[in-house]
Amino acid sequence: MALLSEDVRNRLQKEFEGLQEIECEYCRENTSLAQEVASLSDKLDIEVYNFALDKEAVERYRVDKIPAIVVEGEKDYGIRFYGVPAGYEFTSLLEAIKAVSAGKSGLAPETKEALKGLKEPLHLQVFVTPT
């Protein structure tokens, strides 16, 4: 038995049509892409967090903009994709998933040796554009 009358239900439905989602412009597409990729292997899992509501996860993963994909395995290497990784970026996402799964960076031994010389944390960002 419904507690709200049909008239009230109809009015509320019209009111709720104007509600805004607590998401960004491309969050839905980003989530769909991540879910579709994860569905292709039982070795992949996806957890979806709301940037505005899931503050603990946002802080833990240090996500500062959305849409975002965190690629994490046994260890969090700090790999984040901001924006929908489509086009050329999609290949980068797949390579990141494979590298994290293997626990190997793919860096040359000389590069690894040079990185050992870093004395303080380094925040590195790579911006990709098809142009």
N, C-alpha and C positions, 0 to 999 in steps of 0.2 A: 504494500500500500504506500503510495507516494504521499509525502507530507506537503508538498507544494502543489497548488492548484495548477491546472493546465495554463491558465492565463498568466500566472506568475512565472511558470517555467518558460513560456514563450517570450515574455518580456526580458527575463534574465538571459536567455540565449542571444537575443539581439544585443543586450548590453555587453555580453562576453565576446561578441564578434570583434569588438574594438580593442581587446586586450593585446598587449604586446608581449612577445616571447622574450625571455631573458636569455637571448642568444645573439650572436653577431650575424652579419649578413650572410656569410658563407659557412657558418657552423654546421648547419644541417648537411650540406654537401660533404664537408670534411668528415663528419661522423659516418655518413653513408659509405664514403670511400674506405675509411678505416675498417668498418664492419665487413664490407665486401672482401677486402684483402684478407682479413683475419679468418673469414669463413672458408678460405681456400686451403687451410692447413689446421689440423688439430694441435699443432705446436704453437699456434698464435692465439693470444687472448687479447681482448679489448676491454678497457674500462672507460666509461664516459663520465666526465665530471662537468659540472656547471661552473663556469668561471666566477659568476656572481655569488653562488651559494656554497660551493665546496671549497671554502677558503683554506682548509688544512691541506688538501691535495694540491691546490694552486701554489701554496708556499713550499710544500715538500718538493714539488717538481720545478719550482722557480719559473713558472710560466707567467710571463708579464704582458702577453697580448694574445688575442684569439683571432681566428681559429688556430689551434695548436695540436700537434701530434707529438707525443713523447715516445721515443723508441727506447725501450728498456728490456734488459734480459735479467740474468742472474745479478747483474750489476747495472747501475745507472751511469752511463758514460756522459750524460749531459746532452745527448742528441735530441734536438727539438726541431720540428718543422713548423713554421708559422705560415699561415695561408694554406690554401688547398694545394697539395703537391701533385699538380697535374702537368701534363706535357713532359718536358725534360726533367722536371723535379720528381716525377713519379719514379723514374729509374734510380734517382738518388735515394728515395725512400726505400725501395726494394734492396738496394745495396747496403743501406744502413741496417735494415732488418737482418740481412744475412751476416754482416760483420758483427753485430751485437750477439747474434745467435752463436757464432763461432768464438766469440770472445777475442777476436783478432782485429786489429786496426787496418791491416794491409799496408802499414807504413814501412818504408825501407829501414834496415838496421841503422843506417847513418842518420836518418831523421829521428828515430827513437833516441839515439845517443845524443843528438843535439838538444832534444826536448828535455833530457835529464838535467841539462844545464840551467833550466829555468829556476829562478830562486823564489818566485812568488806566483800565486795563481794567475792564470791568463784567461781572460774572457774573449773568446774568438767567435766572430759572427761571419757567416758567408751569405751574401745576398746573390740570388740567382734571378736573371731575367733573360727571356729568349732573345732580346735585342742586344 
